[in-house]
Amino acid sequence: MNAEEIIRSIEAEHIKEDIPKIYVGDTVRVGVRIVEGGKERVQPYEGTVIAMRNGGINETITVRRIFQGVGVERVFLLHAPRVANIKVLRRGKARRAKLYYLRDRVGKSTRLKQRFDRPIDKSGKK
């Protein structure tokens, strides 16, 4: 066994199976585990996926939302233990891989048209 096979076998143990198929432009709700004191809770973070990077265990999504009039972006490592769950709320129609142009827009112009040809998978399989 060479080093690459060893790394793949270790990564395979940590890859989550319950992540739905996510596309750029989708509106998602990411459950983030937060530790406050000795307690742990799941806090939802809802927004539009504006970028996806890498693949396998290193796959990340960038989620943007507007909070109190200010745009907030967070990058989530999909297979990290801090991400409790991901739910796709609606599919968005995007014609490019990265939606960084949404950063310059304000108000209703940040909305994306809804896409109906890609169903939201209820089972959570990718």
Secondary structure, 3 states (H helix, E strand, C coil): CCHHHHHHHHHHHHCCCCCCCCCCCCEEEEEEEEEECCEEEEEEEEEEEEEEECCHHHCEEEEEEEECCEEEEEEEECCCCCEEEEEEEECECCCCCCCHHHHHCCHHHHCCCECCCCCCCCCCCC
